[in-house]
Amino acid sequence: MEFFKNLKWFIEEMHEANKELASGVKEVGKEFRTDMKDLIIEQNPAMGKAVEGTDKFAQTIGNVITSAPKHPTTIPDMRPFNKNIKESKWEGELKVADHLSVERFPGYSHHAIYLGNEQVIHYQKGEVRIDSLEDFKRGGILRVKESVCTYSEDIIITRANSRINESQYNLIFNNCEHFVNWCRSGSRTTHNI
């Protein structure tokens, strides 16, 4: 019994340390981005304006997405236009580490990795977190995406869990699809944009 108490204590301590590390990395990342932006503005003002404009645009789009209505919209069936997506007939067919997507509104799909037990891991409200499959779907049509996969299920899940509580969401450079692709293949590349 003492072993399990010690194990629980160890896991809780590691979780807290991980949260502190993630917070520190987030702050360092913000400082780095600000310093780089300032350096670019100083060295090349025209490029600096472009970088600032892109950053503001990405923040605006992110705000629009997070403030989008919570109720699903009727979306036309896009399957004929996207051949690398298949609709899952039964949720029981889902496999651990599957790349899932749900259309939230025309032109915007939300992506997650299936963890099993009706749970997914994804970027939601600006951070990587675990939610129920039902919360992820929000009444939308669930699809299994045939994305590049170079890792085993265990490694994919380990990679995904390593980023829990990360809050580095960026619509253009680090979005939910980039997160899933990184977990499955090590690449953030999105092939459907």
Secondary structure as UniProt FT lines:
FT   HELIX           2..43
FT   HELIX           45..66
FT   HELIX           79..81
FT   TURN            83..84
FT   STRAND          85..87
FT   HELIX           91..93
FT   TURN            96..97
FT   STRAND          99..105
FT   TURN            106..107
FT   STRAND          108..116
FT   TURN            117..118
FT   STRAND          119..124
FT   TURN            125..126
FT   STRAND          127..132
FT   HELIX           133..137
FT   TURN            138..139
FT   STRAND          142..145
FT   HELIX           153..161
FT   TURN            162..165
FT   TURN            171..173
FT   HELIX           176..185
//
